[in-house]
Amino acid sequence: MNKRLLAAVVAGLLVLGCLSSLPAIAAEGSKKPVIAVVVKSIAFRWFQRMAEGVTKFAKDYDVIAFLQGPPVADSAQQVALIEQLIAMGVNAIVNVPYGVPENEPAQKAAMDAGIIVVTHEAATTHYANYDIEAFDNKSYGEEMMRRLAELMGYEGDYVQFVGSFTNASHMEWQQAAKAYQEARYPKMRSLGIFESKESEAYTVFKDLLKAYPTIRGVLGSSALDVVGVGQVIQEAGLNDQIAVVGTSIVSYAGELLKTGAVDIAMCWDPALAGYAACVVAYKLLKGEEIKDGMNLGVPGYENIRIVVNEYGVPVIYGTGWIIITKDNMDQYNF
């Protein structure tokens, strides 16, 4: 990266709201690889945690790496960021798309420009050098259902949430959960999959509870789904009547776990996921081969499995999910 381009990157980051240290980037010099991580929104604590992993990776590998994203989860804004990074000429882009189809033209444009592209939470993508997942999405969704079914006594109506209908991972989790339920728990019934737009689960669930007073369980996908749902349940005094299981972290759902409005938060450490994705991008920049069974040097990614998806994109699977309850939440303070 030449000095003019480095200056452009720094200027762009000032406009785009980068979470990393801009003075540090500006002082790095002109020869280090530049890896940009683009996420759904920098407003989410989930991605603020991921930024910690990206910053640690940059220090450990002696490269320029930073995380950025729009102020709200919005595919158009995310695509605009990627287009600016392409124009700046970064060496690699790690993208966590809000909507996979909406982001794909920009990912293809980056690859056409010779930029390495690694995605996360996008196992069905058409355009990436690699996608990396903390775990197999089908297995994660099935685990969600096993936990929910036990809490519901294996019977009753439940609803499912995704952040976006075009979020491939969220849809995989919920479709796998429903298929697992239908095959094993015939006394349970899904009332449907509903879109929270990442942060609107409170309003959506409040309306659902009025329309379907028989709801006895909820599955969430976005880190804020169980938070919004749990708030409605707590306000209605239904903590002991509706079971809630879904992706979240302690800094979001901790208080609701304590009260029982949320029963189980499932997640993976976004700092480790961000770090691992950057490791993959770095290895590709160095011309190294990513092999099935290799150790990326990151907890949960010590023995990766690679499966090529139907579009020819190799997808890396780790074994990194976490089950959080009120009894062990102190172990996961992020």
Summary of the structure (lengths in Angstrom):
residues: 334
radius of gyration: 20.0
end to end distance: 34.2
largest distance: 64.6
contacts: 1241
relative contact order: 0.13
helix: 44%
strand: 19%
